Amino acid sequence: MNDPHKALTGQTALITGASGGIGAAIALELASNGADIALHYFNNKPTELIDSIKKQGVEHHSFQADFSNQKFTTKLLDNIGDKVPSPGILINCAASQAVGNMKNITDAQFSEMINTNLNAVFALSREFARRLSPQAARTASIVNISSIEATRPAPGHGHYATSKAALEMLTKSMALEFGASGLRVNALAPGLIERKTIKSDWPEGVERWQNTCPLGRMGKPEDVAQAVSFLVSQKASFITGRVLTIDGGMSTTAGW
């Protein structure tokens, strides 16, 4: 049963990309604050996450969609509407982070990156905003998960960095146009975030990060999730159109 004393009780949150580490942490954080949860996933249904959300005593449902195909993106809210109340919180976390040299990336690979990381966010956010009632819009919120690569690209990540830079301008543009209804739109730009195999997959990169980052560690998915929880709450009711960097201070270091 929902706890009326929790900050997000009575709200429904849609989290895309919930099968990933950051998306799962966001879903758990919002559920712990009383929000009912709609989980989107692409390939792997997040069964462990669903079990954890059950323990929070909130309503929860999961939905599959391929965000590289825009027609499936726009149908997601239709599918959700058959089972849960219209969401008042949208977290755009689903993303592709394929690696490729700019000389070798094909048109199809570039388009797929833009479709997943930018076009899907636009299409879903547009439909989300259209379906909000005037009353619901006054407390509604969108948070887009960007990356510090939006302003500091890394080799092999050119198409990814481009998609995130565009996402940050989309965030500001939506905040400008949706603001009259009360709908707030913000973004988070995480730095390097821990995941299960990152130290074995990229040991030299992790070591460089930890040696350079002012706080001396990678971020945790929970660091991002707690910031999301703040931005969608009424404690942030006068914050919109902002990109909050969560990188342990890495963006303060010299890039040369």
Summary of the structure (lengths in Angstrom):
residues: 256
radius of gyration: 17.7
end to end distance: 53.6
largest distance: 54.9
contacts: 860
relative contact order: 0.14
helix: 47%
strand: 14%
